[in-house]
Amino acid sequence: MEPEIFSLPDAKLHYFPVFLQPQRADFLFEKFLKETPWEQQNIKLFGKEIPQPRLTAFFAEKGISYAYSGLQLNPEEFSAETLSLKQQIEKISGFDFNTCLANLYRDGSDSMGWHADNEKALGKNPVIASLSLGAVRSFQLKHKKDKHLKKTIELQHGSLLIMQGRMQHFWKHQLPKTKREVTPRINLTFRKIQ
């Protein structure tokens, strides 16, 4: 399975549009939608607590926790499906992961704002593997210094995007709101907490 490789300065971005066959992607989407202990957490933004515009769940190996935006996440154990996906992604990427942050975007008003995954706990040049299930949504990237450098990828159902190299130092990414009628989307992001 060969990825599409996007040649962006200061970044390594590999995209597998059909990482999962449609039937498996459909099955996993329904299973995660129904069986994941989804929560809406509050995050701190500019000193104010607001509910995140999406639902989340966090899975990890024993003894690992994760904090971002003033949130301390306590993990669930990997389900059989999450563990199987983790192993499949590790095989194709050549990287090890010990956590999975899952996001549920219920409709077009659920989103993720501009950010870089540059928390200290992720190490110097973190590798983040992002699996998409459900509705197609736009994933936008912009360079932190060169305002002309931008990229949008339409993340397909069953696709895998791997961000690596120095990307989190130089680029921000977001999943913006959309006025289009969209069905739910689940995103599983595999990371390694140091």
MDTraj code that builds the backbone (N, CA, C; nanometers):
import mdtraj as md
import numpy as np

residues = "MET GLU PRO GLU ILE PHE SER LEU PRO ASP ALA LYS LEU HIS TYR PHE PRO VAL PHE LEU GLN PRO GLN ARG ALA ASP PHE LEU PHE GLU LYS PHE LEU LYS GLU THR PRO TRP GLU GLN GLN ASN ILE LYS LEU PHE GLY LYS GLU ILE PRO GLN PRO ARG LEU THR ALA PHE PHE ALA GLU LYS GLY ILE SER TYR ALA TYR SER GLY LEU GLN LEU ASN PRO GLU GLU PHE SER ALA GLU THR LEU SER LEU LYS GLN GLN ILE GLU LYS ILE SER GLY PHE ASP PHE ASN THR CYS LEU ALA ASN LEU TYR ARG ASP GLY SER ASP SER MET GLY TRP HIS ALA ASP ASN GLU LYS ALA LEU GLY LYS ASN PRO VAL ILE ALA SER LEU SER LEU GLY ALA VAL ARG SER PHE GLN LEU LYS HIS LYS LYS ASP LYS HIS LEU LYS LYS THR ILE GLU LEU GLN HIS GLY SER LEU LEU ILE MET GLN GLY ARG MET GLN HIS PHE TRP LYS HIS GLN LEU PRO LYS THR LYS ARG GLU VAL THR PRO ARG ILE ASN LEU THR PHE ARG LYS ILE GLN".split()
xyz = np.array([
    [0.0844, -0.1188, 0.0000],
    [0.0000, 0.0000, 0.0000],
    [0.0888, 0.1251, 0.0000],
    [0.0874, 0.1960, -0.1120],
    [0.1732, 0.3145, -0.1247],
    [0.0959, 0.4408, -0.0871],
    [0.1564, 0.5254, -0.0040],
    [0.0864, 0.6485, 0.0335],
    [0.1045, 0.7576, -0.0718],
    [0.0139, 0.8560, -0.0685],
    [0.0385, 0.9818, -0.1384],
    [0.1313, 1.0595, -0.0466],
    [0.2408, 1.1124, -0.1017],
    [0.3345, 1.1899, -0.0195],
    [0.3239, 1.3354, -0.0606],
    [0.2862, 1.4206, 0.0341],
    [0.2735, 1.5634, 0.0045],
    [0.4074, 1.6300, 0.0320],
    [0.4622, 1.6957, -0.0683],
    [0.5926, 1.7603, -0.0462],
    [0.5703, 1.9037, 0.0013],
    [0.5725, 1.9177, 0.1327],
    [0.5584, 2.0485, 0.1967],
    [0.6893, 2.0798, 0.2676],
    [0.7349, 2.2060, 0.2618],
    [0.8583, 2.2381, 0.3339],
    [0.8409, 2.2176, 0.4848],
    [0.9458, 2.1710, 0.5506],
    [0.9463, 2.1516, 0.6970],
    [0.8410, 2.0510, 0.7441],
    [0.8018, 1.9582, 0.6574],
    [0.6975, 1.8631, 0.6982],
    [0.7100, 1.7326, 0.6226],
    [0.6621, 1.6274, 0.6859],
    [0.6492, 1.4973, 0.6212],
    [0.5060, 1.4540, 0.6421],
    [0.4349, 1.4345, 0.5305],
    [0.2927, 1.4051, 0.5378],
    [0.2615, 1.2916, 0.4409],
    [0.2194, 1.1771, 0.4939],
    [0.1848, 1.0613, 0.4115],
    [0.0353, 1.0345, 0.4255],
    [-0.0319, 1.0141, 0.3111],
    [-0.1770, 0.9947, 0.3118],
    [-0.2140, 0.8669, 0.2373],
    [-0.2880, 0.7806, 0.3069],
    [-0.3382, 0.6564, 0.2477],
    [-0.4898, 0.6727, 0.2315],
    [-0.5386, 0.7063, 0.1102],
    [-0.6829, 0.7323, 0.0945],
    [-0.7702, 0.6107, 0.1233],
    [-0.7177, 0.4889, 0.0947],
    [-0.7958, 0.3674, 0.1221],
    [-0.7136, 0.2763, 0.2143],
    [-0.6961, 0.3200, 0.3382],
    [-0.6230, 0.2388, 0.4355],
    [-0.7090, 0.1195, 0.4781],
    [-0.8408, 0.1432, 0.4925],
    [-0.9350, 0.0361, 0.5268],
    [-1.0317, 0.0161, 0.4113],
    [-1.0651, -0.1081, 0.3832],
    [-1.1673, -0.1370, 0.2823],
    [-1.3027, -0.0853, 0.3330],
    [-1.3920, -0.0405, 0.2421],
    [-1.5176, 0.0231, 0.2837],
    [-1.6004, -0.0578, 0.3844],
    [-1.6083, -0.1894, 0.3643],
    [-1.6891, -0.2721, 0.4542],
    [-1.6339, -0.2694, 0.5978],
    [-1.5014, -0.2769, 0.6102],
    [-1.4403, -0.2741, 0.7442],
    [-1.4545, -0.1350, 0.8062],
    [-1.4355, -0.0322, 0.7239],
    [-1.4494, 0.1057, 0.7720],
    [-1.5920, 0.1301, 0.8225],
    [-1.6927, 0.0799, 0.7488],
    [-1.8339, 0.0939, 0.7911],
    [-1.8575, 0.0244, 0.9246],
    [-1.8079, -0.0983, 0.9360],
    [-1.8255, -0.1769, 1.0585],
    [-1.7623, -0.1052, 1.1783],
    [-1.6378, -0.0577, 1.1610],
    [-1.5667, 0.0090, 1.2709],
    [-1.6343, 0.1405, 1.3090],
    [-1.6808, 0.2147, 1.2090],
    [-1.7492, 0.3416, 1.2377],
    [-1.8689, 0.3171, 1.3292],
    [-1.9536, 0.2201, 1.2930],
    [-2.0741, 0.1903, 1.3728],
    [-2.0369, 0.1428, 1.5132],
    [-1.9350, 0.0578, 1.5203],
    [-1.8922, 0.0018, 1.6495],
    [-1.8382, 0.1114, 1.7421],
    [-1.7478, 0.1954, 1.6885],
    [-1.6926, 0.3049, 1.7707],
    [-1.8008, 0.4055, 1.8091],
    [-1.8910, 0.4355, 1.7170],
    [-1.9979, 0.5317, 1.7444],
    [-2.0828, 0.4856, 1.8625],
    [-2.1181, 0.3569, 1.8626],
    [-2.2091, 0.3039, 1.9658],
    [-2.1388, 0.2663, 2.0963],
    [-2.0140, 0.2160, 2.0874],
    [-1.9535, 0.1535, 2.2057],
    [-1.8466, 0.2366, 2.2758],
    [-1.8060, 0.3485, 2.2172],
    [-1.7015, 0.4311, 2.2803],
    [-1.7633, 0.5167, 2.3915],
    [-1.6958, 0.5278, 2.5069],
    [-1.7489, 0.6133, 2.6148],
    [-1.7214, 0.7626, 2.5855],
    [-1.7948, 0.8188, 2.4889],
    [-1.7719, 0.9573, 2.4465],
    [-1.8057, 1.0556, 2.5585],
    [-1.7233, 1.1623, 2.5690],
    [-1.7470, 1.2690, 2.6681],
    [-1.7266, 1.4045, 2.6015],
    [-1.7984, 1.5036, 2.6521],
    [-1.7696, 1.6415, 2.6094],
    [-1.6981, 1.7096, 2.7254],
    [-1.5708, 1.7364, 2.7058],
    [-1.4883, 1.7962, 2.8106],
    [-1.4887, 1.9481, 2.7960],
    [-1.4554, 2.0162, 2.9058],
    [-1.4341, 2.1606, 2.8991],
    [-1.2859, 2.1870, 2.8801],
    [-1.2523, 2.2848, 2.7943],
    [-1.1121, 2.3232, 2.7775],
    [-1.0953, 2.4698, 2.8162],
    [-0.9715, 2.5040, 2.8520],
    [-0.9411, 2.6439, 2.8860],
    [-0.8895, 2.7145, 2.7619],
    [-0.9580, 2.8218, 2.7231],
    [-0.9154, 2.9040, 2.6102],
    [-0.9133, 3.0474, 2.6550],
    [-0.7950, 3.1080, 2.6501],
    [-0.7795, 3.2480, 2.6931],
    [-0.8386, 3.2703, 2.8325],
    [-0.8116, 3.1745, 2.9229],
    [-0.8536, 3.1879, 3.0624],
    [-0.9998, 3.1539, 3.0895],
    [-1.0763, 3.1173, 2.9847],
    [-1.2175, 3.0825, 3.0038],
    [-1.2385, 2.9342, 2.9781],
    [-1.3276, 2.8740, 3.0567],
    [-1.3622, 2.7327, 3.0341],
    [-1.4797, 2.7240, 2.9383],
    [-1.4612, 2.6491, 2.8291],
    [-1.5709, 2.6303, 2.7343],
    [-1.5802, 2.4821, 2.6962],
    [-1.7009, 2.4337, 2.6616],
    [-1.7112, 2.2939, 2.6187],
    [-1.6449, 2.2747, 2.4825],
    [-1.5683, 2.1677, 2.4681],
    [-1.5067, 2.1374, 2.3382],
    [-1.6157, 2.1185, 2.2335],
    [-1.5936, 2.1686, 2.1105],
    [-1.6942, 2.1510, 2.0057],
    [-1.6833, 2.0145, 1.9372],
    [-1.6782, 1.9074, 2.0171],
    [-1.6729, 1.7690, 1.9685],
    [-1.6719, 1.6798, 2.0929],
    [-1.6896, 1.5517, 2.0750],
    [-1.6799, 1.4564, 2.1863],
    [-1.5480, 1.3811, 2.1746],
    [-1.4930, 1.3385, 2.2883],
    [-1.3635, 1.2701, 2.2858],
    [-1.3652, 1.1452, 2.3746],
    [-1.2665, 1.0600, 2.3497],
    [-1.2371, 0.9449, 2.4359],
    [-1.0872, 0.9203, 2.4230],
    [-1.0269, 0.8662, 2.5276],
    [-0.8819, 0.8470, 2.5277],
    [-0.8486, 0.7037, 2.5682],
    [-0.7680, 0.6376, 2.4853],
    [-0.7246, 0.4997, 2.5109],
    [-0.5728, 0.4983, 2.5240],
    [-0.5214, 0.4167, 2.6155],
    [-0.3755, 0.4116, 2.6316],
    [-0.3325, 0.2833, 2.6999],
    [-0.2008, 0.2568, 2.6863],
    [-0.1413, 0.1462, 2.7616],
    [-0.1426, 0.1840, 2.9095],
    [-0.1361, 0.0845, 2.9948],
    [-0.1427, 0.1061, 3.1405],
    [-0.0417, 0.2111, 3.1883],
    [-0.0874, 0.2961, 3.2811],
    [0.0025, 0.3920, 3.3456],
    [0.0280, 0.5199, 3.2681],
    [-0.0394, 0.5399, 3.1551],
    [-0.0144, 0.6586, 3.0730],
    [-0.1336, 0.7528, 3.0804],
    [-0.1059, 0.8818, 3.1028],
    [-0.2125, 0.9819, 3.0944],
    [-0.1640, 1.0910, 2.9990],
    [-0.2529, 1.1825, 2.9638],
    [-0.2192, 1.2842, 2.8636],
    [-0.2905, 1.4132, 2.8994],
    [-0.2209, 1.5252, 2.8850],
    [-0.2816, 1.6551, 2.9150],
    [-0.2615, 1.7508, 2.7978],
    [-0.3672, 1.8256, 2.7645],
    [-0.3564, 1.9336, 2.6649],
    [-0.4661, 2.0351, 2.6931],
    [-0.4410, 2.1613, 2.6620],
    [-0.5378, 2.2708, 2.6817],
    [-0.6010, 2.2686, 2.8211],
    [-0.5181, 2.2382, 2.9227],
    [-0.5683, 2.2367, 3.0606],
    [-0.6520, 2.1135, 3.0943],
    [-0.6554, 2.0158, 3.0054],
    [-0.7315, 1.8924, 3.0269],
    [-0.6390, 1.7795, 3.0678],
    [-0.6772, 1.7056, 3.1692],
    [-0.6024, 1.5849, 3.2059],
    [-0.6879, 1.4653, 3.1655],
    [-0.6376, 1.3847, 3.0719],
    [-0.7155, 1.2710, 3.0234],
    [-0.6713, 1.1428, 3.0930],
    [-0.7682, 1.0717, 3.1478],
    [-0.7381, 0.9421, 3.2077],
    [-0.7907, 0.8344, 3.1139],
    [-0.7031, 0.7396, 3.0807],
    [-0.7359, 0.6503, 2.9695],
    [-0.8262, 0.5326, 3.0022],
    [-0.8945, 0.4903, 2.8970],
    [-0.9605, 0.3598, 2.8914],
    [-0.8542, 0.2634, 2.8392],
    [-0.8738, 0.1328, 2.8638],
    [-0.7844, 0.0345, 2.8007],
    [-0.8196, 0.0245, 2.6528],
    [-0.7206, -0.0093, 2.5695],
    [-0.7465, -0.0291, 2.4268],
    [-0.8525, -0.1376, 2.4086],
    [-0.9519, -0.1110, 2.3257],
    [-1.0476, -0.2163, 2.2884],
    [-0.9774, -0.3071, 2.1871],
    [-1.0353, -0.4214, 2.1596],
    [-0.9757, -0.5149, 2.0626],
    [-0.9604, -0.4473, 1.9265],
    [-1.0606, -0.3677, 1.8864],
    [-1.0569, -0.3005, 1.7552],
    [-0.9487, -0.1926, 1.7519],
    [-0.9395, -0.1149, 1.8596],
    [-0.8384, -0.0070, 1.8643],
    [-0.6985, -0.0662, 1.8621],
    [-0.6797, -0.1749, 1.9367],
    [-0.5498, -0.2416, 1.9419],
    [-0.5124, -0.2974, 1.8041],
    [-0.6080, -0.3584, 1.7374],
    [-0.5843, -0.4144, 1.6044],
    [-0.5467, -0.3037, 1.5044],
    [-0.6173, -0.1903, 1.5095],
    [-0.5853, -0.0761, 1.4216],
    [-0.4463, -0.0209, 1.4531],
    [-0.4160, -0.0098, 1.5821],
    [-0.2847, 0.0399, 1.6251],
    [-0.1741, -0.0469, 1.5649],
    [-0.1902, -0.1795, 1.5735],
    [-0.0881, -0.2712, 1.5210],
    [-0.0763, -0.2612, 1.3691],
    [-0.1893, -0.2456, 1.3021],
    [-0.1903, -0.2319, 1.1558],
    [-0.1181, -0.1025, 1.1137],
    [-0.1440, 0.0061, 1.1888],
    [-0.0815, 0.1357, 1.1579],
    [0.0683, 0.1315, 1.1899],
    [0.1043, 0.0644, 1.2988],
    [0.2465, 0.0510, 1.3346],
    [0.3227, -0.0232, 1.2249],
    [0.2588, -0.1262, 1.1696],
    [0.3218, -0.2076, 1.0654],
    [0.3481, -0.1252, 0.9391],
    [0.2480, -0.0470, 0.8990],
    [0.2607, 0.0298, 0.7750],
    [0.3504, 0.1529, 0.7916],
    [0.3541, 0.2088, 0.9152],
    [0.4287, 0.3337, 0.9373],
    [0.5712, 0.3109, 0.9887],
    [0.5930, 0.1956, 1.0551],
    [0.7240, 0.1700, 1.1152],
    [0.7441, 0.2424, 1.2480],
    [0.6358, 0.2978, 1.3061],
    [0.6445, 0.3678, 1.4350],
    [0.5577, 0.2977, 1.5378],
    [0.5969, 0.3117, 1.6662],
    [0.5174, 0.2554, 1.7761],
    [0.4300, 0.3636, 1.8377],
    [0.3094, 0.3247, 1.8787],
    [0.2176, 0.4176, 1.9453],
    [0.1703, 0.3551, 2.0754],
    [0.1452, 0.4394, 2.1777],
    [0.0950, 0.3848, 2.3045],
    [-0.0340, 0.4523, 2.3513],
    [-0.0878, 0.5453, 2.2696],
    [-0.2153, 0.6090, 2.3038],
    [-0.2997, 0.6296, 2.1782],
    [-0.4282, 0.6503, 2.2009],
    [-0.5205, 0.6860, 2.0918],
    [-0.6212, 0.7864, 2.1465],
    [-0.6196, 0.9062, 2.0903],
    [-0.7203, 1.0069, 2.1241],
    [-0.8267, 1.0018, 2.0144],
    [-0.9496, 0.9698, 2.0539],
    [-1.0597, 0.9592, 1.9576],
    [-1.1457, 1.0840, 1.9650],
    [-1.1864, 1.1337, 1.8482],
    [-1.2739, 1.2507, 1.8398],
    [-1.3988, 1.2132, 1.7615],
    [-1.5139, 1.2590, 1.8106],
    [-1.6392, 1.2416, 1.7379],
    [-1.6927, 1.3793, 1.7012],
    [-1.6999, 1.4045, 1.5703],
    [-1.7579, 1.5288, 1.5184],
    [-1.9005, 1.4939, 1.4780],
    [-1.9975, 1.5399, 1.5576],
    [-2.1367, 1.4956, 1.5398],
    [-2.2005, 1.5525, 1.4132],
    [-2.1624, 1.6751, 1.3782],
    [-2.2169, 1.7400, 1.2580],
    [-2.1204, 1.8509, 1.2171],
    [-2.1619, 1.9350, 1.1232],
    [-2.0735, 2.0384, 1.0702],
    [-2.0372, 2.1482, 1.1683],
    [-2.1112, 2.1591, 1.2798],
    [-2.0768, 2.2630, 1.3778],
    [-1.9720, 2.2144, 1.4788],
    [-1.9423, 2.0843, 1.4784],
    [-1.8308, 2.0332, 1.5597],
    [-1.7005, 2.0540, 1.4826],
    [-1.5956, 2.0906, 1.5539],
    [-1.4718, 2.1288, 1.4852],
    [-1.3518, 2.1148, 1.5785],
    [-1.2346, 2.1442, 1.5205],
    [-1.1085, 2.1511, 1.5958],
    [-1.0348, 2.2725, 1.5402],
    [-1.0020, 2.3675, 1.6273],
    [-0.9377, 2.4922, 1.5828],
    [-0.7903, 2.4744, 1.5498],
    [-0.7284, 2.5821, 1.5006],
    [-0.5864, 2.5798, 1.4625],
    [-0.4991, 2.5425, 1.5820],
    [-0.4107, 2.4462, 1.5636],
    [-0.3183, 2.4063, 1.6700],
    [-0.2049, 2.3228, 1.6098],
    [-0.1023, 2.3025, 1.6892],
    [0.0045, 2.2064, 1.6563],
    [0.0094, 2.1080, 1.7722],
    [0.0379, 1.9828, 1.7410],
    [0.0506, 1.8818, 1.8474],
    [0.1955, 1.8834, 1.8962],
    [0.2261, 1.9846, 1.9783],
    [0.3654, 2.0062, 2.0186],
    [0.3837, 2.0010, 2.1703],
    [0.2939, 1.9284, 2.2395],
    [0.3097, 1.9144, 2.3837],
    [0.4407, 1.8409, 2.4144],
    [0.5027, 1.8808, 2.5238],
    [0.6308, 1.8220, 2.5651],
    [0.6248, 1.6693, 2.5735],
    [0.5113, 1.6182, 2.6221],
    [0.4954, 1.4731, 2.6426],
    [0.5065, 1.3927, 2.5131],
    [0.4888, 1.4603, 2.3971],
    [0.4937, 1.3894, 2.2688],
    [0.6349, 1.3792, 2.2125],
    [0.7321, 1.4445, 2.2797],
    [0.8702, 1.4359, 2.2328],
    [0.9014, 1.5395, 2.1257],
    [1.0251, 1.5337, 2.0738],
    [1.0757, 1.6401, 1.9859],
    [1.0061, 1.6469, 1.8497],
    [1.0044, 1.5391, 1.7748],
    [0.9388, 1.5367, 1.6428],
    [0.8319, 1.4276, 1.6424],
    [0.7154, 1.4573, 1.7026],
    [0.6158, 1.3511, 1.7190],
    [0.5595, 1.3010, 1.5868],
    [0.5266, 1.1716, 1.5856],
    [0.4582, 1.1104, 1.4724],
    [0.3134, 1.0924, 1.5160],
    [0.2208, 1.1434, 1.4349],
    [0.0791, 1.1317, 1.4677],
    [0.0077, 1.0670, 1.3493],
    [-0.0579, 0.9535, 1.3768],
    [-0.1301, 0.8811, 1.2729],
    [-0.2789, 0.9020, 1.2967],
    [-0.3471, 0.9543, 1.1963],
    [-0.4860, 0.9946, 1.2115],
    [-0.5754, 0.9151, 1.1148],
    [-0.6620, 0.8322, 1.1728],
    [-0.7521, 0.7484, 1.0938],
    [-0.8902, 0.8126, 1.0911],
    [-0.9491, 0.8258, 0.9712],
    [-1.0808, 0.8883, 0.9556],
    [-1.1875, 0.7845, 0.9240],
    [-1.3012, 0.7964, 0.9923],
    [-1.4169, 0.7098, 0.9678],
    [-1.5413, 0.7975, 0.9594],
    [-1.6275, 0.7703, 0.8628],
    [-1.7512, 0.8477, 0.8531],
    [-1.7422, 0.9582, 0.7494],
    [-1.8085, 1.0694, 0.7789],
    [-1.8201, 1.1794, 0.6820],
    [-1.6847, 1.2326, 0.6374],
    [-1.6768, 1.2737, 0.5114],
    [-1.5563, 1.3387, 0.4580],
    [-1.5535, 1.4812, 0.5117],
    [-1.4400, 1.5207, 0.5713],
    [-1.4239, 1.6576, 0.6216],
    [-1.2911, 1.7141, 0.5717],
    [-1.2848, 1.8465, 0.5650],
    [-1.1633, 1.9164, 0.5197],
    [-1.0639, 1.9293, 0.6337],
    [-0.9407, 1.8879, 0.6075],
    [-0.8306, 1.9013, 0.7027],
    [-0.7398, 2.0097, 0.6454],
    [-0.7235, 2.1196, 0.7187],
    [-0.6466, 2.2333, 0.6672],
    [-0.5148, 2.2490, 0.7414],
    [-0.4120, 2.2852, 0.6651],
    [-0.2782, 2.3068, 0.7204],
    [-0.2295, 2.4451, 0.6811],
    [-0.1568, 2.5097, 0.7712],
    [-0.0915, 2.6360, 0.7345],
    [0.0435, 2.6450, 0.8042],
    [0.1410, 2.7017, 0.7331],
    [0.2765, 2.7174, 0.7866],
    [0.2758, 2.8297, 0.8904],
    [0.3513, 2.8116, 0.9964],
    [0.3522, 2.9116, 1.1043],
    [0.4214, 3.0414, 1.0633],
    [0.5210, 3.0336, 0.9720],
    [0.5967, 3.1543, 0.9350],
    [0.5576, 3.2078, 0.7978],
    [0.5446, 3.1185, 0.6994],
    [0.5128, 3.1606, 0.5630],
    [0.3618, 3.1495, 0.5396],
    [0.2943, 3.2650, 0.5432],
    [0.1479, 3.2678, 0.5341],
    [0.0951, 3.2152, 0.3993],
    [0.1817, 3.2099, 0.2961],
    [0.1380, 3.1619, 0.1646],
    [0.1330, 3.0091, 0.1572],
    [0.1978, 2.9435, 0.2523],
    [0.2016, 2.7965, 0.2496],
    [0.0788, 2.7392, 0.3204],
    [-0.0125, 2.6844, 0.2397],
    [-0.1365, 2.6261, 0.2920],
    [-0.1676, 2.4981, 0.2154],
    [-0.2450, 2.4105, 0.2786],
    [-0.2839, 2.2854, 0.2120],
    [-0.4164, 2.2391, 0.2723],
    [-0.5047, 2.1881, 0.1876],
    [-0.6300, 2.1279, 0.2353],
    [-0.6387, 1.9862, 0.1800],
    [-0.6731, 1.8921, 0.2685],
    [-0.6909, 1.7525, 0.2283],
    [-0.8323, 1.7110, 0.2681],
    [-0.9056, 1.6548, 0.1739],
    [-1.0396, 1.6022, 0.2049],
    [-1.0201, 1.4602, 0.2594],
    [-1.0368, 1.4446, 0.3906],
    [-1.0099, 1.3156, 0.4548],
    [-1.1256, 1.2189, 0.4311],
    [-1.0960, 1.1113, 0.3606],
    [-1.1965, 1.0136, 0.3196],
    [-1.2255, 0.9115, 0.4300],
    [-1.3434, 0.8514, 0.4231],
    [-1.3844, 0.7410, 0.5107],
    [-1.2860, 0.6246, 0.4925],
    [-1.2218, 0.5822, 0.6019],
    [-1.1263, 0.4709, 0.5941],
    [-0.9847, 0.5121, 0.5564],
    [-0.9577, 0.6434, 0.5553],
    [-0.8236, 0.6901, 0.5166],
    [-0.7333, 0.7075, 0.6390],
    [-0.6030, 0.7121, 0.6124],
    [-0.5030, 0.7307, 0.7181],
    [-0.4072, 0.8414, 0.6770],
    [-0.3866, 0.9376, 0.7664],
    [-0.2927, 1.0476, 0.7444],
    [-0.1841, 1.0382, 0.8510],
    [-0.0572, 1.0386, 0.8088],
    [0.0532, 1.0316, 0.9058],
    [0.1350, 1.1597, 0.8964],
    [0.1392, 1.2328, 1.0088],
    [0.2201, 1.3554, 1.0186],
    [0.3480, 1.3210, 1.0937],
    [0.4621, 1.3619, 1.0375],
    [0.5889, 1.3288, 1.1029],
    [0.6960, 1.4325, 1.0712],
    [0.8185, 1.4031, 1.1133],
    [0.9285, 1.4971, 1.0918],
    [0.9112, 1.6201, 1.1800],
    [0.9511, 1.7361, 1.1270],
    [0.9478, 1.8597, 1.2067],
    [0.8148, 1.9335, 1.1929],
    [0.7173, 1.8632, 1.1409],
    [0.5900, 1.9253, 1.1051],
    [0.5235, 2.0048, 1.2173],
    [0.5201, 1.9488, 1.3387],
    [0.4493, 2.0160, 1.4486],
    [0.5207, 2.1442, 1.4944],
    [0.6484, 2.1591, 1.4568],
    [0.7217, 2.2830, 1.4900],
    [0.6871, 2.3941, 1.3912],
    [0.6548, 2.3564, 1.2668],
    [0.6416, 2.4558, 1.1602],
    [0.5000, 2.4744, 1.1062],
    [0.4119, 2.3795, 1.1345],
    [0.2772, 2.3857, 1.0772],
    [0.1695, 2.3763, 1.1853],
    [0.0566, 2.4398, 1.1578],
    [-0.0644, 2.4219, 1.2394],
    [-0.1687, 2.3521, 1.1519],
    [-0.2637, 2.2854, 1.2162],
    [-0.3703, 2.2209, 1.1405],
    [-0.5038, 2.2400, 1.2119],
    [-0.6122, 2.2252, 1.1359],
    [-0.7461, 2.2369, 1.1938],
    [-0.8465, 2.1552, 1.1128],
    [-0.9604, 2.1289, 1.1767],
    [-1.0750, 2.0716, 1.1088],
    [-1.1869, 2.1739, 1.1300],
    [-1.2106, 2.2603, 1.0297],
    [-1.3037, 2.3718, 1.0514],
    [-1.4506, 2.3288, 1.0505],
    [-1.5337, 2.4171, 1.1041],
    [-1.6792, 2.3983, 1.0935],
    [-1.7182, 2.4038, 0.9461],
    [-1.8320, 2.3460, 0.9138],
    [-1.8829, 2.3554, 0.7768],
    [-2.0338, 2.3764, 0.7800],
    [-2.0823, 2.4552, 0.6857],
    [-2.2277, 2.4793, 0.6755],
    [-2.2961, 2.3673, 0.5959],
    [-2.2143, 2.2841, 0.5288],
    [-2.2706, 2.1712, 0.4544],
    [-2.3383, 2.0734, 0.5497],
    [-2.4385, 2.0046, 0.5014],
    [-2.5017, 1.8982, 0.5802],
    [-2.4033, 1.7815, 0.5852],
    [-2.3508, 1.7504, 0.7014],
    [-2.2598, 1.6356, 0.7098],
    [-2.3023, 1.5406, 0.8212],
    [-2.2827, 1.4132, 0.7953],
    [-2.3115, 1.3109, 0.8950],
    [-2.1912, 1.3035, 0.9907],
    [-2.2008, 1.2261, 1.0984],
    [-2.0894, 1.2217, 1.1940],
    [-1.9585, 1.1669, 1.1350],
    [-1.8500, 1.2105, 1.1943],
    [-1.7158, 1.1632, 1.1575],
    [-1.6417, 1.1264, 1.2855],
    [-1.5716, 1.0139, 1.2815],
    [-1.4855, 0.9720, 1.3930],
    [-1.3415, 0.9757, 1.3449],
    [-1.2557, 1.0279, 1.4296],
    [-1.1138, 1.0394, 1.3981],
    [-1.0364, 0.9758, 1.5140],
    [-0.9519, 0.8785, 1.4818],
    [-0.8683, 0.8142, 1.5843],
    [-0.7253, 0.8602, 1.5618],
    [-0.6673, 0.9291, 1.6613],
    [-0.5297, 0.9788, 1.6452],
    [-0.4370, 0.9014, 1.7376],
    [-0.3456, 0.8290, 1.6753],
    [-0.2496, 0.7470, 1.7501],
    [-0.1217, 0.8263, 1.7715],
    [-0.0732, 0.8263, 1.8957],
    [0.0476, 0.9023, 1.9317],
    [0.1334, 0.8186, 2.0272],
    [0.2567, 0.8655, 2.0479],
    [0.3412, 0.8028, 2.1495],
    [0.3723, 0.9066, 2.2560],
    [0.3249, 0.8802, 2.3777],
    [0.3550, 0.9672, 2.4924],
    [0.4883, 0.9199, 2.5497],
    [0.5815, 1.0131, 2.5645],
    [0.7157, 0.9772, 2.6152],
    [0.7107, 0.9437, 2.7635],
])
top = md.Topology()
chain = top.add_chain()
for i, resn in enumerate(residues, 1):
    res = top.add_residue(resn, chain, resSeq=i)
    for name in ("N", "CA", "C"):
        top.add_atom(name, md.element.get_by_symbol(name[0]), res)
traj = md.Trajectory(xyz[None], top)
